Amino acid sequence: MDIRDLISRLEKIETEARDKSEHGVEDSVGRLIEDLIEEDLENERVFAKEVSKYIDDKIENEIIARAIKNGTIAKG
């Protein structure tokens, strides 16, 4: 189950709680939804940062390897 499915199910529970005037449950589920979304966004930012770093490192290594191969820089 992915995060979207989980949030969708929680939103249904939140709506049912609202319809039954169970405000405590509604508030708790709402906070849980917000926490899940924030956690997912943070994980996405961390992942994007790691991917960017990996790509930068690969590009840098490729440039250095090509420069060494064609003699632009000396292998040290």
Secondary structure as UniProt FT lines:
FT   HELIX           3..19
FT   TURN            20..21
FT   HELIX           23..70
//
